[in-house]
């Protein structure tokens, strides 16, 4: 919202002693439950509260010395309010042991948010104690019954889990006709034909199996993990919602079929502002694809014409995670794409003429991210100043990479870039408290403690999940949960435009993005020091426009299509 450098970025240049003092104050004030009221310290930082919150999760790669490709990929995570109590719950996607080498039983995990800073493992009770080599998750209410459902992707199988309204889920994959037998990765719910029903897009990586595993070596003596170039690609899948609990695979007739793709990430974006959702797919060692919606149930691939297919030197990069946001308040959504080490992040600015320009090479984003291997990423406004900042989860795939490339490490620091305005970003990750190197994969955000600020959840490959609580800061915010009537119940695809006395911003309710993960569907707008929003305009997927005047800051508003405010829940702030 505000142009030029922010005063918040100046606050972040504090001394090590000041940071330690603030961190200790936050921990001391967090109470026995870990995640509680925000610290009184004005400086923003993130505190790892995983154990105090009750999260006990270790990802299982299934590795036993054979160096199989899936072991390197890691899985994602998602926030879902599965019981509609207003508190975002945590879904962690799990791998498993390979056939013939069983060591332990591992399943997906669902942690219920107790609303007091702690979480309870309800996996078995919810019917999610499913053993599969899971990869990704997407959350959406596909049957418009008011309860969010889950789609899990994995190696050789996927699962559609219907929310039964009683705290349990039912596997309806076969009945619905949405099984994906490939190497599933990210997925996203969206209404591509604007009929009020959520359709499903599923990414597939490469064609790999135990029988087709290929021997690769970095040093000519020992087996190493192969790059995706060693394996043939596979097509993504598009499933059209028929409205009776069933879906039709329309991959071919919709123009999505492409067996050369090696897809890991998907973002839904109306890149040309025509009111119809388009699809951007990040591919590993293949060109990034942009499927433009033709308004008739078909798509046309225009990645090259749009300027996002290749790097600026014409190379198809090793793309992983992806997200879209209007980070400069231009009215056009831009893109961030995580890439392999030595390739830097892609930050594609939407020029408003169906063309993107990668501004990362000329910015601090490119320089700082050059050596990182970036998986999950997302735009979020961590300091609530009204401008979308950028979070990136990093970690290499080869444990021994440092022996071959001394400047590159297996575990890497997460990166956070503060949006300074005018397409300028500043690296602030360490100052915010992200000082532990991780082999990170999935990354999402949600306001887990109802204080109006985004908290962060990460997964690591073969390691624990990490929940980071936002603490400090003085800015105001306002949050919106959309409820469709003519549109899909979650309002996925709704564009929310906000104006204050001094600025304006826009966000879109979206499923998917990041890497194999999904953040909460509720939107958070930073307001800076403003105490209210003058005007809210919502453009729903159905095409209806609603306008609401003068809403006070520091509350979560649930708004139904038609402009009715169903609830206004004030934040809990210390």
C-alpha positions as CSV (number, residue, x, y, z in Angstrom):
1,X,0.0,0.0,0.0
2,X,2.4,2.7,1.0
3,X,5.2,3.6,-1.4
4,X,8.9,3.8,-0.7
5,X,10.9,2.3,2.2
6,X,8.8,1.5,5.3
7,X,9.6,2.5,8.9
8,X,9.1,-1.2,9.8
9,X,12.2,-2.2,7.8
10,X,14.2,0.3,9.8
11,X,13.0,-1.3,13.0
12,X,14.3,-4.6,11.8
13,X,17.9,-3.4,11.9
14,X,18.3,-4.0,15.6
15,X,21.2,-5.3,17.5
16,X,21.8,-8.9,18.5
17,X,21.3,-8.0,22.2
18,X,18.0,-6.3,21.4
19,X,16.8,-9.3,19.4
20,X,17.6,-11.7,22.2
21,X,15.9,-9.5,24.7
22,X,12.8,-9.3,22.5
23,X,12.8,-13.1,21.9
24,X,13.1,-13.9,25.6
25,X,10.2,-11.5,26.4
26,X,8.1,-13.2,23.7
27,X,8.8,-16.7,25.1
28,X,8.2,-15.5,28.7
29,X,4.9,-13.9,27.7
30,X,3.7,-16.8,25.6
31,X,2.3,-18.7,28.6
32,X,2.3,-22.5,29.2
33,X,0.3,-23.1,26.0
34,X,3.0,-21.6,23.7
35,X,0.8,-19.7,21.2
36,X,-0.9,-17.0,23.1
37,X,-1.4,-13.2,23.0
38,X,1.2,-11.2,21.0
39,X,4.3,-9.9,22.7
40,X,4.4,-6.2,23.8
41,X,7.8,-5.9,22.0
42,X,7.3,-3.7,18.9
43,X,9.9,-5.6,16.9
44,X,8.5,-8.4,14.8
45,X,10.0,-11.8,15.0
46,X,9.0,-15.5,14.7
47,X,9.3,-18.0,17.5
48,X,9.4,-21.8,16.9
49,X,6.6,-23.0,19.2
50,X,6.2,-26.5,17.6
51,X,6.8,-28.6,20.7
52,X,4.9,-26.3,23.1
53,X,2.0,-26.3,20.6
54,X,1.9,-30.2,20.7
55,X,3.0,-30.9,17.1
56,X,4.9,-34.2,17.0
57,X,5.6,-35.1,13.4
58,X,8.6,-36.5,11.7
59,X,8.5,-37.0,7.9
60,X,9.3,-40.4,6.6
61,X,11.1,-40.5,3.2
62,X,11.3,-44.3,3.1
63,X,15.1,-44.0,2.4
64,X,17.1,-47.2,3.1
65,X,20.3,-46.5,1.0
66,X,19.0,-47.0,-2.5
67,X,18.8,-43.3,-3.4
68,X,15.3,-43.4,-5.0
69,X,14.1,-40.2,-6.6
70,X,11.0,-39.8,-4.4
71,X,13.1,-39.7,-1.2
72,X,14.4,-36.3,-2.2
73,X,11.1,-34.6,-2.8
74,X,9.5,-34.2,0.6
75,X,5.8,-33.5,1.2
76,X,3.6,-30.6,2.0
77,X,1.1,-29.3,4.5
78,X,-2.1,-27.4,4.7
79,X,-4.3,-25.4,7.0
80,X,-8.0,-26.5,7.2
81,X,-10.7,-25.5,9.6
82,X,-12.2,-29.0,9.3
83,X,-14.7,-28.6,12.2
84,X,-15.8,-25.0,11.4
85,X,-14.9,-23.6,14.8
86,X,-13.0,-20.6,13.4
87,X,-9.5,-22.0,14.3
88,X,-7.3,-23.2,11.5
89,X,-6.2,-26.8,12.0
90,X,-3.0,-28.4,10.7
91,X,-2.7,-31.2,8.1
92,X,0.7,-32.8,7.6
93,X,1.3,-35.0,4.6
94,X,3.4,-38.1,5.3
95,X,5.5,-40.6,3.2
96,X,6.0,-44.3,3.9
97,X,8.4,-47.1,3.6
98,X,9.0,-48.7,0.2
99,X,7.6,-52.1,-0.7
100,X,9.7,-54.9,0.7
101,X,11.6,-52.6,3.2
102,X,9.0,-52.0,5.9
103,X,10.4,-50.5,9.2
104,X,7.5,-48.5,10.7
105,X,3.9,-47.5,10.1
106,X,3.5,-43.8,9.3
107,X,0.3,-42.0,8.3
108,X,-1.0,-38.6,7.4
109,X,-1.5,-36.3,10.5
110,X,-4.3,-34.0,11.4
111,X,-3.9,-31.7,14.4
112,X,-7.0,-29.9,15.8
113,X,-6.4,-26.3,16.9
114,X,-7.7,-26.1,20.5
115,X,-7.9,-22.3,20.4
116,X,-5.5,-21.8,23.3
117,X,-2.2,-22.2,21.6
118,X,-2.1,-26.0,21.6
119,X,-3.1,-28.6,19.1
120,X,-4.4,-32.2,19.6
121,X,-3.6,-35.1,17.3
122,X,-7.0,-36.2,16.0
123,X,-5.7,-38.3,13.1
124,X,-7.2,-41.6,14.0
125,X,-10.5,-40.2,15.2
126,X,-10.9,-38.2,11.9
127,X,-10.1,-41.3,9.8
128,X,-7.0,-39.9,8.3
129,X,-4.6,-42.6,9.6
130,X,-4.0,-43.4,6.0
131,X,-0.7,-45.0,4.9
132,X,0.4,-43.8,1.5
133,X,3.5,-42.1,0.0
134,X,1.9,-38.7,0.3
135,X,3.1,-35.6,-1.5
136,X,0.6,-32.8,-1.5
137,X,-2.7,-31.5,-0.2
138,X,-5.4,-29.2,-1.5
139,X,-8.4,-28.0,0.6
140,X,-11.8,-27.0,-0.8
141,X,-15.6,-27.6,-0.4
142,X,-16.2,-29.5,-3.6
143,X,-19.9,-30.3,-2.9
144,X,-20.8,-26.9,-1.3
145,X,-22.1,-28.5,1.9
146,X,-20.3,-25.9,4.1
147,X,-17.4,-28.2,5.2
148,X,-14.0,-28.3,3.6
149,X,-12.8,-31.5,2.0
150,X,-9.2,-32.7,1.3
151,X,-7.5,-34.0,-1.8
152,X,-4.2,-35.8,-1.1
153,X,-1.7,-36.5,-3.9
154,X,1.0,-39.1,-3.7
155,X,3.2,-41.6,-5.4
156,X,1.0,-43.9,-7.5
157,X,-2.2,-42.9,-5.8
158,X,-4.3,-40.0,-4.6
159,X,-7.2,-39.7,-2.2
160,X,-10.4,-37.5,-2.1
161,X,-11.5,-37.3,1.5
162,X,-15.0,-36.0,2.1
163,X,-15.8,-34.1,5.3
164,X,-18.6,-35.9,7.0
165,X,-19.5,-32.9,9.3
166,X,-18.9,-34.9,12.5
167,X,-15.1,-34.5,12.7
168,X,-14.4,-37.5,10.4
169,X,-13.5,-37.9,6.7
170,X,-14.6,-40.6,4.2
171,X,-12.5,-41.8,1.3
172,X,-14.6,-41.2,-1.8
173,X,-11.9,-41.4,-4.4
174,X,-13.3,-44.3,-6.4
175,X,-16.9,-43.0,-6.3
176,X,-15.8,-39.5,-7.4
177,X,-13.6,-40.7,-10.1
178,X,-10.5,-38.6,-9.2
179,X,-7.8,-41.1,-8.6
180,X,-4.5,-39.9,-10.0
181,X,-2.1,-42.9,-10.5
182,X,1.0,-40.8,-11.4
183,X,3.6,-39.2,-9.3
184,X,1.3,-36.6,-7.9
185,X,2.6,-33.3,-6.5
186,X,0.7,-30.0,-6.0
187,X,-3.0,-29.7,-6.6
188,X,-5.5,-26.9,-6.5
189,X,-9.3,-26.4,-6.4
190,X,-10.8,-23.8,-8.7
191,X,-14.0,-23.2,-10.7
192,X,-12.6,-22.9,-14.2
193,X,-16.1,-22.8,-15.9
194,X,-17.7,-20.6,-13.3
195,X,-20.6,-22.9,-12.7
196,X,-20.4,-22.7,-8.9
197,X,-18.7,-26.0,-8.5
198,X,-15.0,-26.5,-7.6
199,X,-13.0,-28.4,-10.2
200,X,-9.6,-30.0,-9.5
201,X,-6.2,-29.6,-11.1
202,X,-3.5,-32.1,-10.2
203,X,0.2,-31.9,-11.0
204,X,2.3,-35.0,-11.9
205,X,6.0,-35.0,-11.7
206,X,7.8,-37.8,-13.7
207,X,7.2,-41.4,-14.5
208,X,9.1,-43.3,-11.8
209,X,8.7,-46.7,-10.2
210,X,10.9,-49.2,-8.3
211,X,11.2,-51.2,-11.5
212,X,12.3,-48.2,-13.7
213,X,14.7,-46.6,-11.2
214,X,17.9,-45.4,-12.9
215,X,21.4,-45.4,-11.6
216,X,23.1,-42.0,-11.4
217,X,26.4,-40.9,-9.9
218,X,28.0,-37.5,-9.0
219,X,31.5,-38.9,-8.5
220,X,31.4,-41.9,-10.9
221,X,31.7,-44.3,-8.0
222,X,28.7,-44.0,-5.7
223,X,25.0,-43.9,-6.6
224,X,23.4,-40.4,-6.2
225,X,19.9,-39.1,-6.8
226,X,19.1,-38.6,-10.4
227,X,17.8,-35.3,-11.8
228,X,14.3,-35.3,-13.4
229,X,16.0,-35.2,-16.8
230,X,16.7,-38.9,-16.4
231,X,13.0,-39.7,-16.4
232,X,10.2,-39.1,-18.9
233,X,7.6,-36.5,-17.9
234,X,3.9,-36.9,-17.3
235,X,0.8,-34.8,-17.9
236,X,-1.1,-32.9,-15.3
237,X,-4.8,-33.8,-14.8
238,X,-7.9,-31.6,-14.9
239,X,-11.1,-33.0,-13.3
240,X,-14.4,-31.3,-14.0
241,X,-16.9,-31.3,-11.2
242,X,-20.2,-32.7,-12.5
243,X,-22.2,-31.7,-9.4
244,X,-23.4,-35.1,-8.2
245,X,-20.3,-36.1,-6.2
246,X,-18.6,-37.2,-9.4
247,X,-15.9,-35.7,-11.6
248,X,-15.0,-36.2,-15.3
249,X,-11.3,-36.3,-16.4
250,X,-11.3,-33.6,-19.1
251,X,-7.5,-33.3,-19.4
252,X,-7.5,-34.0,-23.1
253,X,-10.5,-32.1,-24.3
254,X,-9.7,-29.1,-22.2
255,X,-6.2,-28.7,-23.8
256,X,-4.2,-29.6,-20.7
257,X,-2.7,-32.9,-21.9
258,X,1.1,-32.6,-22.1
259,X,3.3,-35.7,-21.4
260,X,6.5,-33.7,-21.5
261,X,5.6,-31.8,-18.3
262,X,7.4,-32.4,-15.0
263,X,5.1,-30.5,-12.8
264,X,5.6,-29.6,-9.1
265,X,3.7,-26.4,-8.4
266,X,0.4,-24.8,-9.6
267,X,-1.0,-21.3,-9.1
268,X,-4.4,-20.2,-10.2
269,X,-4.3,-16.6,-11.5
270,X,-6.4,-14.4,-13.6
271,X,-3.4,-12.9,-15.3
272,X,-5.2,-11.0,-18.0
273,X,-8.0,-9.7,-15.7
274,X,-10.8,-11.1,-17.9
275,X,-12.7,-12.6,-15.0
276,X,-11.8,-16.2,-15.8
277,X,-9.2,-18.2,-13.8
278,X,-6.0,-19.2,-15.7
279,X,-3.4,-21.9,-14.6
280,X,0.3,-21.5,-14.1
281,X,2.3,-24.7,-13.7
282,X,6.0,-24.7,-12.5
283,X,8.0,-27.5,-14.1
284,X,11.3,-29.0,-13.1
285,X,13.7,-28.7,-16.1
286,X,10.8,-28.1,-18.4
287,X,9.3,-24.7,-19.4
288,X,6.8,-23.1,-17.0
289,X,3.3,-23.4,-18.5
290,X,0.6,-20.8,-18.6
291,X,-2.9,-22.1,-19.6
292,X,-5.1,-19.2,-20.6
293,X,-8.8,-19.8,-20.0
294,X,-10.8,-19.6,-23.3
295,X,-14.1,-19.2,-21.5
296,X,-15.5,-22.3,-23.2
297,X,-14.1,-25.2,-21.1
298,X,-10.8,-25.2,-22.9
299,X,-7.3,-23.7,-22.3
300,X,-4.5,-22.4,-24.6
301,X,-0.9,-22.8,-23.4
302,X,0.8,-19.3,-23.7
303,X,3.9,-19.6,-21.4
304,X,6.3,-18.5,-24.1
305,X,4.2,-15.6,-25.3
306,X,3.7,-14.4,-21.7
307,X,7.4,-14.4,-20.9
308,X,7.5,-17.0,-18.1
309,X,8.5,-20.2,-19.9
310,X,12.2,-19.7,-19.6
311,X,14.8,-17.8,-17.6
312,X,16.1,-14.5,-19.1
313,X,18.9,-16.5,-20.9
314,X,16.4,-18.9,-22.5
315,X,16.9,-21.9,-20.1
316,X,14.1,-24.1,-18.6
317,X,14.9,-23.9,-14.9
318,X,14.3,-26.4,-12.1
319,X,11.1,-24.9,-10.9
320,X,9.5,-26.1,-7.6
321,X,7.0,-23.9,-5.7
322,X,4.9,-21.0,-7.0
323,X,2.6,-18.3,-5.8
324,X,0.7,-15.3,-7.3
325,X,-0.1,-11.9,-5.8
326,X,-0.5,-8.3,-6.7
327,X,2.6,-7.3,-4.7
328,X,2.8,-3.7,-6.0
329,X,-0.9,-2.9,-5.9
330,X,-1.0,-2.5,-9.7
331,X,-4.3,-4.3,-10.2
332,X,-2.4,-7.2,-11.9
333,X,-1.3,-10.4,-10.2
334,X,2.4,-11.2,-10.5
335,X,4.3,-14.5,-9.9
336,X,7.1,-15.9,-7.7
337,X,8.6,-19.2,-8.7
338,X,11.2,-21.2,-6.6
339,X,14.1,-22.7,-8.6
340,X,17.1,-25.0,-8.2
341,X,20.3,-23.8,-6.7
342,X,22.5,-21.5,-8.9
343,X,19.3,-20.4,-10.7
344,X,17.9,-17.8,-8.4
345,X,14.2,-17.2,-7.7
346,X,11.9,-16.1,-10.5
347,X,9.9,-12.9,-9.6
348,X,7.7,-12.2,-12.6
349,X,6.1,-8.8,-12.6
350,X,2.8,-8.6,-14.5
351,X,3.1,-5.7,-16.9
352,X,-0.7,-5.6,-17.5
353,X,-0.5,-6.5,-21.2
354,X,-0.5,-10.3,-20.9
355,X,3.3,-10.2,-20.4
356,X,5.6,-10.7,-17.5
357,X,9.2,-9.5,-16.8
358,X,11.4,-11.3,-14.4
359,X,12.7,-8.6,-12.0
360,X,14.7,-10.9,-9.7
361,X,18.0,-10.6,-11.5
362,X,18.1,-6.8,-11.0
363,X,16.9,-7.0,-7.3
364,X,18.1,-8.3,-4.0
365,X,15.7,-11.2,-4.4
366,X,17.8,-12.7,-7.2
367,X,21.2,-12.1,-5.5
368,X,20.2,-13.5,-2.1
369,X,18.4,-16.6,-3.5
370,X,21.0,-17.6,-6.1
371,X,22.5,-20.5,-4.1
372,X,19.2,-21.6,-2.5
373,X,17.1,-24.5,-3.8
374,X,13.6,-23.1,-3.2
375,X,10.6,-25.3,-2.7
376,X,7.6,-23.9,-0.8
377,X,7.0,-20.1,-1.0
378,X,4.2,-17.7,-0.5
379,X,3.3,-14.0,-0.5
380,X,2.1,-12.7,2.9
381,X,2.1,-9.4,4.7
382,X,4.1,-10.3,7.9
383,X,4.4,-6.7,9.2
384,X,0.8,-5.7,8.2
385,X,1.9,-2.6,6.4
386,X,-0.3,-3.3,3.4
387,X,2.4,-4.6,1.0
388,X,2.8,-8.3,0.3
389,X,6.1,-9.7,1.5
390,X,7.7,-13.0,0.3
391,X,8.6,-16.1,2.3
392,X,10.7,-18.9,0.7
393,X,11.4,-22.4,2.2
394,X,14.8,-23.8,1.0
395,X,16.7,-27.1,1.1
396,X,18.7,-29.1,-1.3
397,X,17.9,-32.6,-2.6
398,X,21.4,-34.1,-2.4
399,X,22.9,-34.6,1.1
400,X,26.4,-34.6,-0.3
401,X,26.1,-31.5,-2.5
402,X,28.6,-29.6,-0.4
403,X,31.3,-32.0,-1.5
404,X,30.7,-31.2,-5.1
405,X,29.7,-27.5,-4.8
406,X,31.4,-26.0,-1.7
407,X,29.1,-22.9,-1.8
408,X,25.9,-25.0,-1.7
409,X,24.6,-26.8,1.4
410,X,22.0,-29.5,2.0
411,X,20.2,-27.6,4.8
412,X,19.5,-24.0,4.0
413,X,18.1,-20.9,5.7
414,X,14.5,-19.9,4.9
415,X,14.4,-16.5,3.2
416,X,12.0,-13.6,3.9
417,X,11.9,-10.5,1.7
418,X,10.3,-7.4,3.0
419,X,8.4,-5.5,0.4
420,X,9.8,-1.9,0.4
421,X,7.4,-0.7,-2.3
422,X,8.2,0.2,-6.0
423,X,9.1,-3.5,-6.7
424,X,12.0,-3.4,-4.2
425,X,12.6,-6.1,-1.6
426,X,14.9,-6.4,1.4
427,X,16.3,-9.6,2.9
428,X,15.1,-9.8,6.5
429,X,14.8,-13.5,7.3
430,X,17.6,-13.6,9.9
431,X,16.3,-10.5,11.7
432,X,12.9,-12.1,11.9
433,X,14.3,-15.1,13.7
434,X,14.7,-17.6,10.8
435,X,18.3,-18.6,11.7
436,X,18.1,-22.4,11.6
437,X,19.1,-24.2,8.4
438,X,16.5,-26.7,7.3
439,X,15.9,-29.2,4.5
440,X,12.6,-27.4,4.0
441,X,9.8,-28.4,1.6
442,X,6.2,-27.3,2.2
443,X,5.4,-23.8,3.5
444,X,2.1,-22.2,4.4
445,X,0.7,-19.5,6.6
446,X,-2.4,-18.9,8.8
447,X,-3.4,-16.9,11.8
448,X,-3.5,-19.8,14.2
449,X,-3.9,-17.7,17.4
450,X,-6.5,-15.0,16.2
451,X,-4.2,-12.0,16.7
452,X,-4.6,-10.8,13.1
453,X,-1.0,-11.6,12.0
454,X,0.2,-14.6,9.9
455,X,2.0,-17.5,11.5
456,X,4.1,-19.9,9.5
457,X,4.2,-23.7,9.1
458,X,7.0,-25.6,7.4
459,X,7.7,-29.2,6.6
460,X,11.2,-30.7,6.2
461,X,12.3,-33.7,4.2
462,X,12.9,-36.6,6.6
463,X,12.6,-34.3,9.6
464,X,10.1,-32.5,11.8
465,X,7.5,-29.9,10.9
466,X,8.0,-26.4,12.4
467,X,5.3,-24.0,13.5
468,X,6.5,-20.4,13.9
469,X,4.4,-17.9,15.9
470,X,4.3,-14.2,14.8
471,X,5.2,-11.9,17.7
472,X,5.5,-8.2,18.1
473,X,4.5,-5.4,15.7
474,X,2.0,-2.5,16.1
475,X,0.1,-2.4,12.8
476,X,-3.6,-3.1,12.4
477,X,-5.2,-5.6,10.0
478,X,-8.5,-6.9,8.8
479,X,-9.4,-10.4,7.7
480,X,-12.1,-11.8,5.3
481,X,-13.7,-15.2,5.0
482,X,-15.8,-15.5,1.9
483,X,-19.0,-17.6,1.6
484,X,-20.4,-18.1,-1.8
485,X,-24.0,-18.7,-2.7
486,X,-24.1,-18.6,-6.5
487,X,-20.4,-19.1,-6.5
488,X,-18.7,-22.1,-4.8
489,X,-19.2,-22.1,-1.0
490,X,-15.6,-21.2,-0.1
491,X,-15.6,-18.3,-2.5
492,X,-12.4,-19.6,-4.1
493,X,-11.6,-17.2,-6.9
494,X,-13.2,-14.2,-5.3
495,X,-11.2,-11.0,-5.7
496,X,-11.4,-8.7,-2.6
497,X,-10.4,-5.1,-3.2
498,X,-9.8,-2.9,-0.1
499,X,-9.4,0.9,0.2
500,X,-8.3,2.9,3.2
501,X,-8.0,6.7,3.5
502,X,-4.4,6.4,2.3
503,X,-4.1,3.3,0.0
504,X,-5.6,0.3,-1.7
505,X,-4.9,-3.4,-2.1
506,X,-6.3,-6.5,-3.7
507,X,-6.1,-10.2,-2.9
508,X,-7.8,-13.4,-4.4
509,X,-9.1,-16.3,-2.4
510,X,-7.1,-19.3,-3.8
511,X,-6.4,-22.9,-3.3
512,X,-3.0,-24.6,-3.9
513,X,0.2,-22.6,-4.5
514,X,3.4,-23.0,-2.6
515,X,4.8,-26.5,-3.0
516,X,2.4,-29.4,-2.4
517,X,0.7,-27.2,0.2
518,X,-2.1,-24.8,0.9
519,X,-2.4,-21.8,3.2
520,X,-5.6,-20.8,4.9
521,X,-8.5,-19.5,2.7
522,X,-9.2,-16.5,4.9
523,X,-7.5,-13.3,3.6
524,X,-5.5,-11.0,5.8
525,X,-5.0,-7.3,4.8
526,X,-2.5,-5.2,6.6
527,X,-3.8,-1.7,7.4
528,X,-0.7,-0.1,8.9
529,X,-1.9,2.5,11.3
530,X,-5.4,2.9,9.8
531,X,-8.2,1.9,12.1
532,X,-10.7,1.0,9.4
533,X,-11.2,0.2,5.8
534,X,-13.3,2.8,3.9
535,X,-14.5,0.4,1.2
536,X,-14.5,-3.3,0.4
537,X,-15.4,-4.6,-3.0
538,X,-15.8,-8.3,-3.7
539,X,-15.9,-9.6,-7.3
540,X,-17.2,-13.2,-6.9
541,X,-16.5,-16.0,-9.4
542,X,-20.2,-15.8,-10.5
543,X,-19.5,-12.2,-11.7
544,X,-21.5,-10.6,-9.0
545,X,-20.0,-7.5,-7.3
546,X,-20.7,-6.6,-3.7
547,X,-19.6,-3.4,-1.9
548,X,-19.4,-2.8,1.8
549,X,-18.6,0.5,3.4
550,X,-16.5,1.3,6.5
551,X,-15.4,-1.8,8.4
552,X,-13.4,-1.5,11.6
553,X,-9.9,-2.9,11.8
554,X,-8.8,-5.9,13.9
555,X,-11.6,-8.3,13.2
556,X,-12.3,-11.2,11.0
557,X,-15.4,-10.7,8.9
558,X,-17.3,-13.6,7.3
559,X,-19.1,-12.2,4.2
560,X,-21.7,-14.0,2.2
561,X,-22.2,-13.5,-1.5
562,X,-24.8,-10.7,-1.7
563,X,-22.9,-8.5,0.7
564,X,-24.3,-9.8,3.9
565,X,-21.9,-9.8,6.9
566,X,-22.5,-13.2,8.7
567,X,-20.1,-12.5,11.6
568,X,-17.4,-10.2,12.9
569,X,-14.9,-11.8,15.2
570,X,-12.5,-9.4,17.0
571,X,-8.9,-10.4,17.3
572,X,-7.3,-11.5,20.5
573,X,-4.4,-9.2,21.2
574,X,-2.4,-8.7,24.4
